């Protein structure tokens, strides 16, 4: 079962990485705009999301996460990814894309409120916290209990695509 966040009027599976099926199996769509006829009408700023624990194999977020939260709001950042972790099955994937920090769209779109960069995703891996005390890495473990590994990433033409795997 897959979840497409911020589906809008497009239901295409846009990112294909090795090891992830190319077609939808059992798609659930979510958007805050009921006029695009999603299965679930919900604002991504409102956590928790209306889904059961361990419900999805994949969560897709194409050009949507940069519209959620604000740059520097680490609480929302971790709450949102903790929520993704909660609703993913063990080994499930978050598959996303967003503009790179140097894209003209990154801050040019008035609706963009944060940047998701490859370096941001380091903080979602519990293993990476081995650096605490050795580097300048901030320790967010008291607030973040989820765990993802960066499975794949791609940076092309000012766009960043990534696949995170939920470790449970």
C-alpha positions in Angstrom: 0.0 0.0 0.0 1.4 3.4 -1.0 0.6 6.9 0.2 0.9 9.9 -2.1 1.2 13.2 -0.2 0.1 16.4 -1.7 -1.3 14.6 -4.7 -2.9 17.5 -6.4 -4.2 16.6 -9.9 -1.4 14.2 -10.7 -1.4 10.6 -9.6 1.8 9.6 -11.5 4.6 7.6 -9.7 7.4 10.0 -10.6 10.4 8.5 -8.9 11.7 5.1 -9.8 14.6 3.7 -7.9 16.1 0.2 -8.0 14.2 -2.1 -5.6 11.0 -0.1 -5.7 8.0 -1.2 -7.9 7.4 1.0 -10.9 3.6 0.9 -10.6 1.2 1.7 -7.8 -0.1 -1.4 -6.0 -2.8 0.0 -3.7 -2.6 3.9 -3.8 -4.0 6.2 -1.2 -3.9 9.9 -2.0 -3.8 12.8 0.5 -4.2 16.5 -0.1 -5.5 19.5 1.8 -7.5 20.6 -1.2 -10.7 18.6 -1.5 -11.3 19.8 -5.0 -8.5 17.5 -6.3 -10.6 14.6 -5.0 -8.0 12.8 -2.8 -8.9 9.8 -0.8 -8.0 11.7 2.4 -8.4 15.4 3.0 -5.8 16.5 5.5 -3.3 19.3 6.1 0.2 17.9 6.6 0.9 20.5 9.3 -1.6 18.7 11.5 0.1 15.8 13.2 -0.8 13.0 13.8 -1.9 11.9 10.4 -5.1 9.9 10.1 -3.5 6.5 9.5 -2.7 3.4 11.5 0.8 2.4 12.6 2.7 0.3 10.1 0.1 0.9 7.4 2.2 1.8 4.3 5.0 0.2 2.3 5.8 3.5 0.6 5.1 7.2 1.2 5.7 9.5 -1.8 6.1 13.3 -1.4 6.9 15.0 -4.7 7.6 18.7 -4.4 5.6 18.9 -1.2 7.9 18.8 1.9 9.4 22.2 1.2 5.9 23.6 1.9 5.7 22.1 5.4 7.0 23.6 8.5 9.6 26.4 8.5 13.3 26.5 8.1 14.8 26.1 11.6 11.7 24.5 13.1 13.4 21.3 14.1 10.5 20.2 16.2 8.1 20.1 13.2 10.9 18.5 11.0 11.4 15.6 13.5 7.6 15.3 14.3 6.8 15.0 10.6 9.5 12.3 9.9 8.6 10.5 13.2 5.0 10.4 11.8 6.2 9.0 8.5 8.2 6.4 10.4 5.1 5.5 12.5 2.8 4.9 9.6 5.4 3.0 7.5 5.8 -0.7 7.8 9.2 -2.0 8.9 11.5 -1.6 5.9 9.0 0.8 4.2 10.2 3.8 2.1 9.8 7.6 2.1 10.4 8.7 -1.5 10.6 12.4 -2.1 11.8 15.2 -4.2 12.3 18.9 -3.6 14.3 21.8 -5.0 17.9 22.0 -4.0 19.0 24.9 -1.9 20.5 26.6 -4.9 17.5 26.2 -7.2 15.7 29.4 -8.3 12.5 27.7 -7.1 13.8 27.0 -3.6 12.9 30.4 -2.2 11.3 31.9 -5.3 8.0 30.1 -4.8 6.1 32.0 -2.1 4.8 28.8 -0.6 8.2 27.3 0.1 9.1 27.5 3.7 12.0 25.2 4.2 14.8 23.3 2.4 15.3 19.6 2.6 18.9 18.9 1.8 21.0 15.7 1.8 22.6 17.0 5.1 19.1 17.3 6.7 18.5 13.6 6.3 21.6 12.6 8.3 19.7 13.6 11.4 17.0 11.0 10.7 19.5 8.1 11.1 20.1 7.0 14.7 23.4 5.5 13.6 24.7 9.0 12.6 24.4 10.1 16.2 27.7 8.3 16.9 29.2 11.6 15.7 27.8 13.5 18.8 30.7 14.9 20.8 33.1 14.3 17.9 31.6 16.7 15.4 29.3 19.8 15.6 26.3 17.5 15.1 23.4 18.5 17.4 21.9 15.6 19.4 18.1 15.4 18.7 17.6 11.9 20.1 15.6 13.1 23.1 13.0 14.4 20.7 13.3 12.0 17.8 12.9 8.2 18.1 12.4 7.2 14.5 15.2 5.7 12.4 15.8 5.9 8.7 18.7 5.0 6.5 19.3 6.9 3.3 18.7 4.2 0.7 19.3 6.3 -2.4 19.7 9.9 -3.4 20.0 11.9 -6.6 20.9 15.5 -7.3 20.2 16.7 -10.8 19.4 20.2 -12.3 18.7 21.9 -8.9 16.5 19.0 -7.8 17.0 16.6 -5.0 15.3 13.2 -4.9 15.8 10.7 -2.1 14.6 7.4 -0.8 14.7 6.7 3.0 14.1 3.2 4.4 12.4 2.9 7.8 14.4 0.9 10.3 12.2 -0.8 12.9 
